[in-house]
């Protein structure tokens, strides 16, 4: 999620895509990074909610 946040911040401020710049030769790996960041963005809040939920314990 940190990579995704940094990347979107750079895209928003300077129109600079860090992931694309680092992995331009490997589009499949670039796509995998985006997928992992997306999965982390969904799983992290769910895991925090589950820790706080009394029914999950």
MDAnalysis code that builds the backbone (N, CA, C; Angstrom):
import MDAnalysis as mda
import numpy as np

u = mda.Universe.empty(171, n_residues=57, atom_resindex=np.repeat(np.arange(57), 3), trajectory=True)
u.add_TopologyAttr("name", ["N", "CA", "C"] * 57)
u.add_TopologyAttr("resid", np.arange(1, 58))
u.add_TopologyAttr("resname", ["UNK", "UNK", "UNK", "UNK", "UNK", "UNK", "UNK", "UNK", "UNK", "UNK", "UNK", "UNK", "UNK", "UNK", "UNK", "UNK", "UNK", "UNK", "UNK", "UNK", "UNK", "UNK", "UNK", "UNK", "UNK", "UNK", "UNK", "UNK", "UNK", "UNK", "UNK", "UNK", "UNK", "UNK", "UNK", "UNK", "UNK", "UNK", "UNK", "UNK", "UNK", "UNK", "UNK", "UNK", "UNK", "UNK", "UNK", "UNK", "UNK", "UNK", "UNK", "UNK", "UNK", "UNK", "UNK", "UNK", "UNK"])
u.atoms.positions = np.array([
    [0.822, -1.176, 0.000],
    [0.000, 0.000, 0.000],
    [0.873, 1.248, 0.000],
    [2.029, 1.164, 0.605],
    [2.939, 2.308, 0.622],
    [3.411, 2.617, -0.788],
    [3.761, 1.575, -1.546],
    [4.191, 1.775, -2.928],
    [3.077, 2.423, -3.733],
    [1.866, 1.943, -3.555],
    [0.733, 2.515, -4.278],
    [0.484, 3.960, -3.906],
    [0.559, 4.265, -2.610],
    [0.362, 5.634, -2.168],
    [1.420, 6.580, -2.702],
    [2.668, 6.149, -2.641],
    [3.750, 6.972, -3.197],
    [3.573, 7.173, -4.697],
    [3.248, 6.097, -5.386],
    [3.093, 6.187, -6.836],
    [1.962, 7.146, -7.211],
    [0.805, 7.019, -6.561],
    [-0.320, 7.899, -6.891],
    [-0.036, 9.336, -6.487],
    [0.703, 9.530, -5.423],
    [1.107, 10.891, -5.051],
    [1.992, 11.523, -6.109],
    [2.954, 10.746, -6.594],
    [3.841, 11.248, -7.656],
    [3.080, 11.497, -8.950],
    [2.136, 10.633, -9.272],
    [1.324, 10.830, -10.484],
    [0.492, 12.103, -10.339],
    [-0.098, 12.307, -9.181],
    [-0.929, 13.478, -8.975],
    [-0.161, 14.787, -8.962],
    [1.021, 14.780, -8.367],
    [1.787, 16.023, -8.236],
    [2.594, 16.330, -9.494],
    [3.347, 15.352, -9.991],
    [4.280, 15.609, -11.087],
    [3.990, 14.802, -12.352],
    [2.890, 14.064, -12.401],
    [2.571, 13.213, -13.541],
    [3.735, 12.239, -13.834],
    [4.269, 11.643, -12.747],
    [5.409, 10.723, -12.832],
    [4.995, 9.383, -12.248],
    [4.994, 8.345, -13.072],
    [4.613, 7.001, -12.640],
    [5.881, 6.227, -12.281],
    [6.147, 6.091, -10.988],
    [7.362, 5.436, -10.501],
    [7.402, 3.957, -10.862],
    [6.285, 3.262, -10.700],
    [6.249, 1.826, -11.000],
    [6.549, 1.593, -12.478],
    [5.939, 2.383, -13.332],
    [6.187, 2.252, -14.767],
    [7.637, 2.577, -15.107],
    [8.193, 3.586, -14.461],
    [9.586, 3.962, -14.722],
    [10.546, 2.862, -14.302],
    [10.291, 2.231, -13.161],
    [11.186, 1.178, -12.672],
    [11.023, -0.135, -13.434],
    [9.814, -0.427, -13.903],
    [9.531, -1.736, -14.496],
    [9.092, -1.640, -15.964],
    [9.523, -0.613, -16.676],
    [9.057, -0.409, -18.050],
    [9.390, -1.571, -18.970],
    [10.426, -2.304, -18.675],
    [10.809, -3.418, -19.540],
    [9.989, -4.674, -19.254],
    [9.289, -4.705, -18.127],
    [8.530, -5.881, -17.724],
    [7.071, -5.503, -17.443],
    [6.261, -5.362, -18.476],
    [4.866, -4.967, -18.249],
    [4.080, -5.973, -17.392],
    [4.409, -7.254, -17.487],
    [3.713, -8.260, -16.676],
    [4.032, -8.060, -15.189],
    [5.272, -7.738, -14.873],
    [5.656, -7.490, -13.483],
    [5.020, -6.195, -12.980],
    [4.949, -5.194, -13.840],
    [4.288, -3.945, -13.469],
    [2.818, -4.202, -13.125],
    [2.173, -5.008, -13.936],
    [0.767, -5.348, -13.678],
    [0.631, -6.119, -12.362],
    [1.576, -7.020, -12.095],
    [1.547, -7.785, -10.849],
    [1.701, -6.862, -9.634],
    [2.545, -5.852, -9.742],
    [2.704, -4.887, -8.644],
    [1.393, -4.166, -8.396],
    [0.728, -3.731, -9.465],
    [-0.552, -3.037, -9.306],
    [-1.608, -3.963, -8.678],
    [-1.606, -5.227, -9.061],
    [-2.557, -6.181, -8.489],
    [-2.277, -6.383, -7.000],
    [-1.009, -6.548, -6.629],
    [-0.654, -6.742, -5.216],
    [-1.010, -5.521, -4.377],
    [-0.784, -4.329, -4.905],
    [-1.147, -3.111, -4.181],
    [-2.663, -3.039, -4.009],
    [-3.408, -3.403, -5.044],
    [-4.870, -3.409, -4.949],
    [-5.379, -4.410, -3.933],
    [-4.799, -5.600, -3.923],
    [-5.198, -6.621, -2.948],
    [-4.869, -6.140, -1.530],
    [-3.709, -5.536, -1.348],
    [-3.332, -5.023, -0.029],
    [-4.293, -3.929, 0.429],
    [-4.747, -3.097, -0.504],
    [-5.680, -2.030, -0.154],
    [-7.024, -2.574, 0.297],
    [-7.392, -3.756, -0.156],
    [-8.652, -4.377, 0.264],
    [-8.464, -5.180, 1.552],
    [-7.379, -5.923, 1.657],
    [-7.161, -6.824, 2.789],
    [-6.799, -6.072, 4.072],
    [-6.004, -5.019, 3.984],
    [-5.552, -4.313, 5.189],
    [-6.708, -3.762, 6.018],
    [-7.654, -3.036, 5.437],
    [-8.765, -2.553, 6.270],
    [-9.630, -3.689, 6.825],
    [-9.788, -4.754, 6.047],
    [-10.578, -5.881, 6.533],
    [-9.909, -6.551, 7.729],
    [-8.596, -6.677, 7.681],
    [-7.895, -7.299, 8.805],
    [-7.959, -6.407, 10.037],
    [-7.886, -5.095, 9.866],
    [-8.019, -4.188, 11.009],
    [-9.420, -4.270, 11.602],
    [-10.423, -4.342, 10.733],
    [-11.798, -4.455, 11.211],
    [-11.990, -5.762, 11.967],
    [-11.427, -6.835, 11.444],
    [-11.593, -8.146, 12.070],
    [-10.917, -8.176, 13.442],
    [-9.798, -7.479, 13.594],
    [-9.137, -7.426, 14.901],
    [-9.985, -6.668, 15.923],
    [-10.710, -5.656, 15.454],
    [-11.520, -4.844, 16.353],
    [-12.884, -5.472, 16.625],
    [-13.297, -6.387, 15.771],
    [-14.630, -6.987, 15.874],
    [-14.636, -8.067, 16.959],
    [-15.604, -8.008, 17.863],
    [-15.640, -8.988, 18.945],
    [-16.094, -10.363, 18.463],
    [-16.757, -10.434, 17.305],
    [-17.230, -11.724, 16.791],
    [-16.131, -12.520, 16.099],
    [-15.050, -11.856, 15.672],
    [-13.965, -12.542, 14.966],
    [-12.993, -13.212, 15.921],
    [-13.074, -12.900, 17.190],
    [-12.093, -13.433, 18.157],
    [-12.538, -14.734, 18.735],
])
